[in-house]
């Protein structure tokens, strides 16, 4: 949700890191963003769960990758 919210606002995601203990927005806002970005017109709960599961894995791996660390790559791979 934190990434999707910032993505919609046009924020630079290269310098953002997920914060597990930070509560942002309401459950309704979270559901609205998930429905907007999942890519299915009328998704089931299982499809939303699979979307969030896959997105979380991809974002976790991205944060762990040295190639996505702006301090390491500087402006060489901006937006990667």
C-alpha positions as a Markdown table, in Angstrom:
| # | Residue | x | y | z |
|---|---|---|---|---|
| 1 | Unk | 0.0 | 0.0 | 0.0 |
| 2 | Unk | 2.8 | 2.4 | 0.9 |
| 3 | Unk | 4.4 | 1.9 | -2.5 |
| 4 | Unk | 1.1 | 2.2 | -4.5 |
| 5 | Unk | 0.1 | 5.3 | -2.6 |
| 6 | Unk | 3.4 | 7.0 | -3.5 |
| 7 | Unk | 3.3 | 5.7 | -7.0 |
| 8 | Unk | -0.1 | 7.3 | -7.5 |
| 9 | Unk | 1.3 | 10.6 | -6.2 |
| 10 | Unk | 4.2 | 10.5 | -8.6 |
| 11 | Unk | 6.8 | 10.2 | -5.8 |
| 12 | Unk | 10.3 | 9.0 | -6.4 |
| 13 | Unk | 10.2 | 5.3 | -5.4 |
| 14 | Unk | 14.0 | 4.9 | -5.8 |
| 15 | Unk | 14.5 | 6.5 | -2.4 |
| 16 | Unk | 11.5 | 5.0 | -0.5 |
| 17 | Unk | 11.8 | 2.0 | 1.8 |
| 18 | Unk | 8.9 | 0.1 | 3.2 |
| 19 | Unk | 8.2 | 0.8 | 6.9 |
| 20 | Unk | 6.5 | -2.1 | 8.6 |
| 21 | Unk | 5.4 | -0.2 | 11.7 |
| 22 | Unk | 4.1 | 2.8 | 9.9 |
| 23 | Unk | 0.3 | 3.0 | 9.6 |
| 24 | Unk | -0.9 | 5.0 | 6.6 |
| 25 | Unk | -4.4 | 5.6 | 5.2 |
| 26 | Unk | -7.6 | 3.7 | 6.0 |
| 27 | Unk | -8.6 | 0.2 | 5.1 |
| 28 | Unk | -11.0 | 1.6 | 2.5 |
| 29 | Unk | -8.2 | 3.6 | 0.8 |
| 30 | Unk | -6.0 | 0.5 | 0.8 |
| 31 | Unk | -8.7 | -1.6 | -0.8 |
| 32 | Unk | -9.4 | 1.1 | -3.4 |
| 33 | Unk | -5.7 | 1.3 | -4.4 |
| 34 | Unk | -5.5 | -2.5 | -4.7 |
| 35 | Unk | -8.6 | -2.7 | -6.8 |
| 36 | Unk | -7.2 | 0.1 | -9.0 |
| 37 | Unk | -3.8 | -1.5 | -9.6 |
| 38 | Unk | -4.5 | -5.3 | -9.6 |
| 39 | Unk | -5.3 | -5.3 | -13.4 |
| 40 | Unk | -8.6 | -7.2 | -13.1 |
| 41 | Unk | -12.0 | -5.4 | -13.5 |
| 42 | Unk | -13.9 | -7.3 | -10.8 |
| 43 | Unk | -11.3 | -9.4 | -8.8 |
| 44 | Unk | -12.2 | -12.0 | -6.3 |
| 45 | Unk | -10.6 | -11.9 | -2.8 |
| 46 | Unk | -8.3 | -14.7 | -3.9 |
| 47 | Unk | -7.1 | -12.6 | -6.9 |
| 48 | Unk | -6.5 | -9.6 | -4.7 |
| 49 | Unk | -4.6 | -11.8 | -2.3 |
| 50 | Unk | -2.5 | -13.3 | -5.1 |
| 51 | Unk | -1.8 | -9.8 | -6.4 |
| 52 | Unk | -0.7 | -8.4 | -3.0 |
| 53 | Unk | 1.4 | -11.6 | -2.3 |
| 54 | Unk | 3.2 | -11.3 | -5.6 |
| 55 | Unk | 3.7 | -7.5 | -5.3 |
| 56 | Unk | 5.1 | -7.9 | -1.8 |
| 57 | Unk | 7.6 | -10.5 | -2.9 |
| 58 | Unk | 8.7 | -8.3 | -5.8 |
| 59 | Unk | 9.1 | -5.2 | -3.6 |
| 60 | Unk | 10.9 | -7.1 | -0.9 |
| 61 | Unk | 13.4 | -8.5 | -3.4 |
| 62 | Unk | 13.8 | -5.1 | -5.0 |
| 63 | Unk | 14.6 | -3.5 | -1.6 |
| 64 | Unk | 17.2 | -6.3 | -0.9 |
| 65 | Unk | 18.9 | -5.9 | -4.3 |
| 66 | Unk | 22.1 | -3.9 | -4.4 |
| 67 | Unk | 21.1 | -2.8 | -8.0 |
| 68 | Unk | 18.1 | -1.0 | -6.6 |
| 69 | Unk | 20.0 | 0.8 | -3.8 |
| 70 | Unk | 20.4 | 4.5 | -4.9 |
| 71 | Unk | 23.4 | 4.9 | -2.7 |
| 72 | Unk | 25.2 | 2.1 | -4.6 |
| 73 | Unk | 24.2 | 2.8 | -8.2 |
| 74 | Unk | 23.8 | 6.5 | -7.8 |
| 75 | Unk | 22.2 | 7.8 | -11.1 |
| 76 | Unk | 23.4 | 5.0 | -13.3 |
| 77 | Unk | 20.2 | 2.9 | -13.0 |
| 78 | Unk | 17.7 | 5.6 | -12.0 |
| 79 | Unk | 14.2 | 4.1 | -12.0 |
| 80 | Unk | 15.4 | 0.6 | -12.4 |
